[in-house]
Amino acid sequence: MNKLYKSLIYDRQVSLSVLETKDLVNDAIKIHGLDDVSAEILGGLLTACAYMAGCLKNPVGAVSLTVKSNDGSATAGVSGDIDGHIRGYIENGGGGLKGGTLTVIKDDGFYRPFVGTCELGSEDISENLTEYFRMSEQIPTYVSIGVRVANGKCLSAGGVIMQLLPGTSPENAEKSKEKMLSFKNAAELFLRCGAEEILKKYFGTEAESGGLYETFPEYKCNCSENKIGKVIISLGKDECEKIIEEQGNIKVHCHYCNKDYIFTRGDVEKLFGK
């Protein structure tokens, strides 16, 4: 089962998150038929998205992360909401991501969505996410996310993330930095330990006393026939009739859940009330 634990530690000056996401990655592998390299890349992004979605405050909040290689050959996108519904896709990821950009869009239901972008300094999602928080949100954040996939199966996936809150003392900032050395190889760590065990082993009663709570992210797409129907209506009746004349039906593919929605002429006529 996927798990996300959150708490405040070190005099409640540091936000701690510990995630266990192996099932999330295995669901993605099953839905998309991923090779091992693509699964590890997407799995890292899904874990990062589960963390960021868990930080949302507004009931209509949502977050998305998109990475694109410099040459445009590979791209991946993940999205999540406050309910912990996480989904994603990757295209041409078998060769890895050689440079490029990470773009994060956070919509917490207030005013305009926040958009932040940073260069991909490496193929390590932990390093890239740390740099994103430093450059785009200017929040000191220590990130260790790891995913291990072999022969089409995710063996371990999870992450430990510590974010310094405003006013964090130098002593607690240094303590957080030193503690993160214990989680340098997250993929190996989560092979041996689950999220709950990591909390007990490395933080003891500190996490419990800081208001520890647990949520359960899951791979779930928010598409539906009703939503896709609204997209088709937005094309306009004339354009829809033109597509049906040329192709026989209107086919819409959802990248997140790999599902095709097919609307016949009769379906489209119902949409427009004919």
PEMONOR-V663918 format. One record per residue. RES is the residue in one small letter. SS is DSSP state (A for helix, B for strand, O for the rest). OMEGA is omega in whole degrees, -180 to 180 (* if undefined). D_CENTER is the distance of its C-alpha to the mean C-alpha in whole Angstrom. Layout:
res;ss;omega;d_center
RES;SS;OMEGA;D_CENTER
RES;SS;OMEGA;D_CENTER
This chain:
res;ss;omega;d_center
m;O;176;16
n;O;-179;13
k;B;172;14
l;B;175;13
y;B;177;16
k;B;179;16
s;B;173;20
l;B;-177;22
i;B;178;24
y;O;-179;27
d;O;180;29
r;O;179;26
q;O;-176;25
v;B;177;22
s;B;-180;19
l;B;174;17
s;B;176;14
v;B;-176;14
l;B;172;12
e;B;-167;13
t;O;-177;11
k;A;-180;13
d;A;178;14
l;A;-179;10
v;A;179;11
n;A;175;14
d;A;179;13
a;A;178;12
i;A;-179;15
k;A;-177;17
i;A;-173;16
h;A;-178;16
g;O;-171;18
l;O;167;17
d;O;-172;19
d;A;-179;18
v;A;179;17
s;A;-179;14
a;A;180;13
e;A;178;13
i;A;-179;11
l;A;180;8
g;A;177;8
g;A;179;8
l;A;178;5
l;A;178;3
t;A;177;5
a;A;-180;5
c;A;178;2
a;A;177;5
y;A;-176;7
m;A;176;7
a;A;179;8
g;O;179;10
c;O;-179;12
l;O;-177;13
k;O;-174;16
n;O;-180;18
p;O;179;18
v;O;-178;17
g;O;179;14
a;B;178;11
v;B;176;8
s;B;176;7
l;B;179;7
t;B;175;9
v;B;178;11
k;B;178;15
s;O;-177;18
n;O;-177;21
d;O;178;23
g;O;-176;21
s;O;-177;21
a;O;177;17
t;B;178;14
a;B;179;10
g;B;176;8
v;B;-179;5
s;B;179;6
g;B;179;6
d;B;-174;10
i;O;178;12
d;O;179;13
g;O;176;10
h;B;-173;10
i;B;178;6
r;B;-179;7
g;B;178;7
y;B;175;10
i;B;179;12
e;B;177;16
n;O;-179;18
g;O;-175;16
g;O;180;19
g;O;-178;21
g;O;179;18
l;O;-179;17
k;O;-179;20
g;O;180;19
g;O;-176;18
t;B;172;16
l;B;178;12
t;B;180;12
v;B;175;10
i;B;-180;11
k;B;178;12
d;B;-179;14
d;O;177;16
g;O;-180;18
f;O;175;21
y;O;-179;23
r;O;175;21
p;O;175;17
f;B;179;16
v;B;178;15
g;B;-178;15
t;B;173;15
c;B;177;16
e;B;175;18
l;O;-178;16
g;O;-180;19
s;O;175;18
e;O;-178;16
d;O;-179;15
i;A;180;11
s;A;179;13
e;A;-178;15
n;A;-180;13
l;A;176;11
t;A;180;15
e;A;177;16
y;A;-179;14
f;A;180;15
r;A;-174;18
m;A;-171;19
s;A;-178;17
e;A;178;17
q;O;178;20
i;O;177;19
p;O;-174;20
t;B;177;17
y;B;-173;17
v;B;170;14
s;B;179;14
i;B;180;12
g;B;178;13
v;B;176;13
r;B;-179;16
v;B;178;17
a;B;177;21
n;O;175;23
g;O;-180;20
k;B;176;19
c;B;-179;16
l;B;178;18
s;B;177;16
a;B;178;13
g;B;-179;12
g;B;173;12
v;B;-177;14
i;B;179;14
m;B;-177;17
q;B;-178;17
l;B;178;21
l;O;178;22
p;O;179;25
g;O;178;28
t;O;-179;27
s;O;176;30
p;A;-180;31
e;A;-180;31
n;A;175;28
a;A;179;26
e;A;178;28
k;A;179;28
s;A;-180;24
k;A;179;24
e;A;-180;26
k;A;-178;24
m;A;176;21
l;A;179;24
s;A;-174;23
f;A;-174;20
k;O;178;20
n;O;-175;20
a;A;-179;17
a;A;178;17
e;A;-180;20
l;A;-177;20
f;A;169;18
l;A;-176;21
r;A;-171;23
c;O;170;22
g;O;-177;19
a;A;-178;18
e;A;179;21
e;A;178;23
i;A;178;21
l;A;-177;22
k;A;-175;25
k;A;-171;26
y;A;-177;25
f;A;176;25
g;O;-179;28
t;A;-178;29
e;A;-179;27
a;A;-179;24
e;A;-178;26
s;A;-178;28
g;O;179;25
g;O;-178;24
l;O;172;22
y;B;-171;20
e;B;173;17
t;B;-173;15
f;O;178;14
p;O;177;10
e;B;177;11
y;B;-178;10
k;O;178;12
c;O;-180;12
n;O;178;14
c;O;177;17
s;O;179;20
e;A;179;24
n;A;179;25
k;A;180;22
i;A;178;23
g;A;178;26
k;A;176;26
v;A;180;24
i;A;178;27
i;A;-178;30
s;A;178;28
l;A;-177;30
g;O;-175;33
k;A;-178;36
d;A;-179;38
e;A;179;35
c;A;179;34
e;A;178;37
k;A;180;37
i;A;-179;34
i;A;177;36
e;A;-177;39
e;A;-172;37
q;A;179;35
g;O;177;36
n;O;175;33
i;B;-177;30
k;B;179;27
v;B;-179;23
h;B;175;20
c;B;-179;17
h;O;-174;15
y;O;-178;12
c;O;176;14
n;O;-178;17
k;B;177;19
d;B;173;23
y;B;-177;24
i;B;-180;28
f;B;178;30
t;O;178;34
r;A;180;37
g;A;178;38
d;A;-178;34
v;A;178;34
e;A;177;37
k;A;180;36
l;A;-178;33
f;O;174;36
g;O;-180;38
k;O;*;41
